[in-house]
């Protein structure tokens, strides 16, 4: 699920981001941040406010995002 979210937010398939046999560090870090956020908010019900994906995730995704208009 985190991989799909990164692909959707960056407008680039993960396989197309691979450089030298690995994903860029910023992409790997954004996947880990998203997984951590999903784990921390894994309950089906909440008694507090809804948490947005951290700004750091958006920043890391934008480093590799395809901004071309289709």
C-alpha positions as CSV (number, residue, x, y, z in Angstrom):
1,X,0.0,0.0,0.0
2,X,2.8,2.5,0.8
3,X,4.5,1.7,-2.5
4,X,1.2,2.4,-4.3
5,X,0.8,5.7,-2.5
6,X,4.3,6.8,-3.5
7,X,3.7,5.9,-7.1
8,X,0.4,7.8,-7.1
9,X,1.9,10.9,-5.4
10,X,5.0,11.0,-7.5
11,X,3.3,10.1,-10.8
12,X,6.2,7.7,-11.5
13,X,6.2,3.9,-11.2
14,X,8.7,2.6,-8.6
15,X,10.4,0.4,-11.3
16,X,11.1,3.6,-13.3
17,X,12.8,5.3,-10.2
18,X,15.3,2.5,-9.7
19,X,18.8,3.8,-10.3
20,X,21.9,1.6,-9.9
21,X,19.7,-1.3,-8.7
22,X,18.1,0.6,-5.8
23,X,15.4,3.3,-5.2
24,X,16.7,6.8,-4.4
25,X,17.1,7.3,-0.6
26,X,14.4,9.9,-0.5
27,X,11.9,7.5,-2.0
28,X,12.9,4.7,0.5
29,X,12.6,7.2,3.3
30,X,9.2,8.4,2.2
31,X,7.9,4.8,2.1
32,X,9.2,4.1,5.6
33,X,7.6,7.4,6.9
34,X,4.3,6.4,5.4
35,X,4.5,2.9,6.8
36,X,5.3,4.3,10.2
37,X,2.4,6.7,10.0
38,X,0.0,3.9,8.9
39,X,1.2,1.7,11.8
40,X,0.8,4.5,14.4
41,X,-2.7,5.2,13.1
42,X,-3.8,1.5,12.5
43,X,-6.8,1.5,14.8
44,X,-10.2,1.4,13.0
45,X,-11.6,3.9,15.5
46,X,-10.0,7.0,16.9
47,X,-10.8,9.2,19.9
48,X,-8.6,12.0,18.8
49,X,-8.3,14.2,15.7
50,X,-7.5,12.8,12.3
51,X,-3.8,13.0,11.5
52,X,-2.6,14.1,8.1
53,X,0.4,12.5,6.5
54,X,3.5,14.3,7.8
55,X,4.9,17.2,5.8
56,X,8.2,15.4,5.6
57,X,6.6,12.7,3.4
58,X,5.3,15.3,1.0
59,X,8.7,17.0,0.8
60,X,10.5,13.7,0.1
61,X,8.0,12.6,-2.6
62,X,8.3,16.0,-4.3
63,X,12.0,15.5,-4.7
64,X,11.3,12.8,-7.2
65,X,7.8,13.8,-8.4
66,X,7.0,14.1,-12.1
67,X,5.4,17.5,-12.5
68,X,4.7,17.1,-16.2
69,X,1.1,17.8,-17.2
70,X,-0.4,15.0,-19.1
